[in-house]
């Protein structure tokens, strides 16, 4: 039985080695899992910051769009008003020019009669 005991002891040593290896591997897996959890927390934090940044960008974009729309609309109104004023001025100038041309034509007729 001594031989049998030696065999059992030998098998127990092998089992103990395997258990030791499993424990070492399990510890390694725990460390890796902790690292993954830490990375996941960091990613969640980064995503939260990104969401906040995106929200801020959207608010800024909305303010910029509103400002641009307001300024563009005001400038278009100003340009429209300026065109209307210029059109009125041009009509007055054309009317004055027509009166001057009539007077010049009348004077030409008078000059031709005098000659």
ZADO-1210 file (C-alpha; in nm, 4 decimals, padded with zeros to 6 digits):
<atoms>
<atom x="00.0000" y="00.0000" z="00.0000" code="UNK" pos="1"/>
<atom x="00.2911" y="00.2208" z="00.0311" code="UNK" pos="2"/>
<atom x="00.3178" y="00.2270" z="-00.3440" code="UNK" pos="3"/>
<atom x="-00.0502" y="00.3111" z="-00.3667" code="UNK" pos="4"/>
<atom x="-00.0026" y="00.5921" z="-00.1167" code="UNK" pos="5"/>
<atom x="00.2840" y="00.7289" z="-00.3206" code="UNK" pos="6"/>
<atom x="00.0696" y="00.7260" z="-00.6301" code="UNK" pos="7"/>
<atom x="-00.2151" y="00.9011" z="-00.4478" code="UNK" pos="8"/>
<atom x="00.0312" y="01.1561" z="-00.3096" code="UNK" pos="9"/>
<atom x="00.1741" y="01.2056" z="-00.6568" code="UNK" pos="10"/>
<atom x="-00.1756" y="01.2577" z="-00.7978" code="UNK" pos="11"/>
<atom x="-00.2590" y="01.4947" z="-00.5127" code="UNK" pos="12"/>
<atom x="00.0524" y="01.6971" z="-00.5887" code="UNK" pos="13"/>
<atom x="-00.0558" y="01.7165" z="-00.9538" code="UNK" pos="14"/>
<atom x="-00.4041" y="01.8255" z="-00.8468" code="UNK" pos="15"/>
<atom x="-00.2521" y="02.0832" z="-00.6098" code="UNK" pos="16"/>
<atom x="-00.0323" y="02.2161" z="-00.8936" code="UNK" pos="17"/>
<atom x="-00.3332" y="02.2419" z="-01.1181" code="UNK" pos="18"/>
<atom x="-00.5271" y="02.4195" z="-00.8455" code="UNK" pos="19"/>
<atom x="-00.2355" y="02.6555" z="-00.7882" code="UNK" pos="20"/>
<atom x="-00.2242" y="02.7266" z="-01.1635" code="UNK" pos="21"/>
<atom x="-00.5994" y="02.7841" z="-01.1669" code="UNK" pos="22"/>
<atom x="-00.5713" y="03.0237" z="-00.8736" code="UNK" pos="23"/>
<atom x="-00.2913" y="03.2144" z="-01.0474" code="UNK" pos="24"/>
<atom x="-00.4961" y="03.2330" z="-01.3663" code="UNK" pos="25"/>
<atom x="-00.8025" y="03.3371" z="-01.1681" code="UNK" pos="26"/>
<atom x="-00.6042" y="03.6165" z="-01.0024" code="UNK" pos="27"/>
<atom x="-00.4851" y="03.7297" z="-01.3461" code="UNK" pos="28"/>
<atom x="-00.8427" y="03.7305" z="-01.4710" code="UNK" pos="29"/>
<atom x="-00.9530" y="03.9306" z="-01.1672" code="UNK" pos="30"/>
<atom x="-00.6827" y="04.1875" z="-01.2368" code="UNK" pos="31"/>
<atom x="-00.7841" y="04.2062" z="-01.6031" code="UNK" pos="32"/>
<atom x="-01.1501" y="04.2379" z="-01.5041" code="UNK" pos="33"/>
<atom x="-01.0669" y="04.5209" z="-01.2644" code="UNK" pos="34"/>
<atom x="-00.8741" y="04.6930" z="-01.5414" code="UNK" pos="35"/>
<atom x="-01.1687" y="04.6512" z="-01.7771" code="UNK" pos="36"/>
<atom x="-01.4047" y="04.7930" z="-01.5142" code="UNK" pos="37"/>
<atom x="-01.1770" y="05.0927" z="-01.4643" code="UNK" pos="38"/>
<atom x="-01.1633" y="05.1473" z="-01.8407" code="UNK" pos="39"/>
<atom x="-01.5405" y="05.1167" z="-01.8614" code="UNK" pos="40"/>
<atom x="-01.5822" y="05.3799" z="-01.5887" code="UNK" pos="41"/>
<atom x="-01.3399" y="05.6078" z="-01.7724" code="UNK" pos="42"/>
<atom x="-01.5341" y="05.5557" z="-02.0951" code="UNK" pos="43"/>
<atom x="-01.8623" y="05.6373" z="-01.9195" code="UNK" pos="44"/>
<atom x="-01.7066" y="05.9523" z="-01.7817" code="UNK" pos="45"/>
<atom x="-01.5725" y="06.0462" z="-02.1257" code="UNK" pos="46"/>
<atom x="-01.9130" y="05.9809" z="-02.2814" code="UNK" pos="47"/>
<atom x="-02.0756" y="06.2038" z="-02.0212" code="UNK" pos="48"/>
<atom x="-01.8297" y="06.4802" z="-02.1041" code="UNK" pos="49"/>
<atom x="-01.8912" y="06.4285" z="-02.4752" code="UNK" pos="50"/>
<atom x="-02.2682" y="06.4531" z="-02.4237" code="UNK" pos="51"/>
<atom x="-02.2174" y="06.7742" z="-02.2314" code="UNK" pos="52"/>
<atom x="-01.9877" y="06.9111" z="-02.5034" code="UNK" pos="53"/>
<atom x="-02.2372" y="06.8177" z="-02.7753" code="UNK" pos="54"/>
<atom x="-02.5163" y="06.9856" z="-02.5798" code="UNK" pos="55"/>
<atom x="-02.3042" y="07.2999" z="-02.5444" code="UNK" pos="56"/>
<atom x="-02.2239" y="07.2918" z="-02.9168" code="UNK" pos="57"/>
<atom x="-02.5914" y="07.2608" z="-03.0049" code="UNK" pos="58"/>
<atom x="-02.6783" y="07.5566" z="-02.7812" code="UNK" pos="59"/>
<atom x="-02.3967" y="07.7619" z="-02.9331" code="UNK" pos="60"/>
<atom x="-02.5036" y="07.6682" z="-03.2840" code="UNK" pos="61"/>
<atom x="-02.8625" y="07.7666" z="-03.2104" code="UNK" pos="62"/>
<atom x="-02.7506" y="08.1045" z="-03.0733" code="UNK" pos="63"/>
<atom x="-02.5304" y="08.1581" z="-03.3781" code="UNK" pos="64"/>
<atom x="-02.8080" y="08.0595" z="-03.6199" code="UNK" pos="65"/>
<atom x="-03.0534" y="08.2899" z="-03.4452" code="UNK" pos="66"/>
<atom x="-02.8074" y="08.5761" z="-03.4514" code="UNK" pos="67"/>
<atom x="-02.7216" y="08.5208" z="-03.8149" code="UNK" pos="68"/>
<atom x="-03.0884" y="08.4977" z="-03.9151" code="UNK" pos="69"/>
<atom x="-03.1672" y="08.8182" z="-03.7304" code="UNK" pos="70"/>
<atom x="-02.8722" y="09.0053" z="-03.8773" code="UNK" pos="71"/>
<atom x="-02.9290" y="08.8724" z="-04.2291" code="UNK" pos="72"/>
<atom x="-03.2988" y="08.9583" z="-04.2207" code="UNK" pos="73"/>
<atom x="-03.2186" y="09.3093" z="-04.0924" code="UNK" pos="74"/>
<atom x="-02.9579" y="09.3592" z="-04.3632" code="UNK" pos="75"/>
<atom x="-03.1952" y="09.2361" z="-04.6340" code="UNK" pos="76"/>
<atom x="-03.4584" y="09.4817" z="-04.5114" code="UNK" pos="77"/>
<atom x="-03.2024" y="09.7611" z="-04.5179" code="UNK" pos="78"/>
<atom x="-03.0970" y="09.6670" z="-04.8706" code="UNK" pos="79"/>
<atom x="-03.4591" y="09.6504" z="-04.9843" code="UNK" pos="80"/>
<atom x="-03.5279" y="09.9937" z="-04.8354" code="UNK" pos="81"/>
<atom x="-03.2131" y="10.1313" z="-05.0001" code="UNK" pos="82"/>
<atom x="-03.3225" y="09.9947" z="-05.3387" code="UNK" pos="83"/>
<atom x="-03.6641" y="10.1542" z="-05.2963" code="UNK" pos="84"/>
<atom x="-03.5085" y="10.4909" z="-05.2064" code="UNK" pos="85"/>
<atom x="-03.2682" y="10.4678" z="-05.5017" code="UNK" pos="86"/>
<atom x="-03.5587" y="10.3802" z="-05.7329" code="UNK" pos="87"/>
<atom x="-03.7439" y="10.6942" z="-05.6164" code="UNK" pos="88"/>
<atom x="-03.4323" y="10.9078" z="-05.6678" code="UNK" pos="89"/>
<atom x="-03.3816" y="10.7612" z="-06.0157" code="UNK" pos="90"/>
<atom x="-03.7440" y="10.8350" z="-06.1092" code="UNK" pos="91"/>
<atom x="-03.7058" y="11.1985" z="-05.9983" code="UNK" pos="92"/>
<atom x="-03.3814" y="11.2317" z="-06.1918" code="UNK" pos="93"/>
<atom x="-03.5430" y="11.0832" z="-06.5050" code="UNK" pos="94"/>
<atom x="-03.8413" y="11.3197" z="-06.4699" code="UNK" pos="95"/>
<atom x="-03.6049" y="11.6179" z="-06.4316" code="UNK" pos="96"/>
<atom x="-03.4004" y="11.4999" z="-06.7290" code="UNK" pos="97"/>
<atom x="-03.7170" y="11.4711" z="-06.9399" code="UNK" pos="98"/>
<atom x="-03.8159" y="11.8303" z="-06.8470" code="UNK" pos="99"/>
<atom x="-03.4655" y="11.9544" z="-06.9312" code="UNK" pos="100"/>
<atom x="-03.4749" y="11.7725" z="-07.2666" code="UNK" pos="101"/>
<atom x="-03.8124" y="11.9336" z="-07.3447" code="UNK" pos="102"/>
<atom x="-03.6728" y="12.2779" z="-07.2610" code="UNK" pos="103"/>
<atom x="-03.3634" y="12.2173" z="-07.4721" code="UNK" pos="104"/>
<atom x="-03.5837" y="12.1043" z="-07.7637" code="UNK" pos="105"/>
<atom x="-03.8004" y="12.4154" z="-07.7229" code="UNK" pos="106"/>
<atom x="-03.4907" y="12.6393" z="-07.7149" code="UNK" pos="107"/>
<atom x="-03.3548" y="12.4646" z="-08.0256" code="UNK" pos="108"/>
<atom x="-03.6787" y="12.5455" z="-08.2065" code="UNK" pos="109"/>
<atom x="-03.6630" y="12.9051" z="-08.0977" code="UNK" pos="110"/>
<atom x="-03.2973" y="12.9292" z="-08.2061" code="UNK" pos="111"/>
<atom x="-03.3766" y="12.7761" z="-08.5446" code="UNK" pos="112"/>
<atom x="-03.6573" y="13.0314" z="-08.6019" code="UNK" pos="113"/>
<atom x="-03.4263" y="13.3135" z="-08.5066" code="UNK" pos="114"/>
<atom x="-03.1643" y="13.2000" z="-08.7542" code="UNK" pos="115"/>
</atoms>
